[in-house]
């Protein structure tokens, strides 16, 4: 019973954290043909988009944000700034966009 209550509480707390990104950014993932550096941690897809815009002078034209695992919702997600996109696919856990 305690495990069930913990799971329900965890889910209830985790869902609002992703609501803003889910409403604003599409569920997709880009595979880069070329990227700016490795993936790095950000808290939201909006942070990832802002980082790409700040690095547009270095060639950033798109970004892909992998949300944190549902098991660790307090951890930051992963952001990749992309120069050129190799492929695009739908994803339940990722958000992406082009600038």
URWOMO-V63109 format. One record per helix or strand. SS is the DSSP state (H for helix, E for strand). FROM is the first residue (numbers start at 0). TO is the last residue. Records with the same first field share a line. If there is no record, write none. Layout:
SS = FROM-TO ; FROM-TO
This chain:
H = 1-23 ; 44-53 ; 55-57 ; 69-71
E = 26-41 ; 61-65 ; 76-97
